[in-house]
Amino acid sequence: MSDKKELVEICHRVYEKGFVSAYDGNISVATPQNTFLITRSAVRKGEVTENDILEIDSSGNILNGRGKISTEFKIHLYAYSKRAEVNAVVHCHPIFATAFASLGEGLTGNYFPEVILTLGKVPLCKYATPSTDELPLSMEPYIDHAWGFLLQNHGAVTLGKTLKDAYNKMEKLEHTAQILLMTKLLGGANELPIDKVKELVKISKQNYGLDVDERNVF
Ligand SMILES: [Zn+2]
């Protein structure tokens, strides 16, 4: 499948999952030519076609495609410039994750083994005005290692080695936020004891084939 086709599919999926409404969100993927494919602005993600995807360079200049570049392209280019292993970025406004972001709480507790292994801590990035240079800079304290970010009073960002990876991380992030909210309603969640978290990280390579970055766990 071409990158463009896959990008269109992921756009449709974030809309179907309710991670965005109306024109919300933007998604991008790096190409082998060191350029980036990104959704144009003002398009419903559920209705995106290949004609709504722009090819841009690392400075945000449009190389191919018609329409205005997504307002949050700076988040995407910032992530690519800071992390060589990142090849895709997904930005959405999922309801449960954005509720935590608006409360001013990151998803940083160690509650669920699979989340610890695949997503890690999701820090809260201080509120910054959308579309400005301030917004990517709000991610600076965590950009070296985190795969998921909550943007205060705004939404969420996930990074991935591939488009599917970035999408899966967004789905996992939102699912985690939803479970945590339910658990809070039931009286509060219990974090895993630290020795159990350490044990999980210790076996992650051998049992799951995962390289867990300890900065995302402890
Ligand atoms: Zn946004």
Boltz pocket constraint, residues with backbone or C-beta under 6 A from the ligand:
constraints:
  - pocket:
      binder: B
      contacts: [[A, 25], [A, 72], [A, 91], [A, 92], [A, 93], [A, 130], [A, 154], [A, 155]]
      max_distance: 6.0
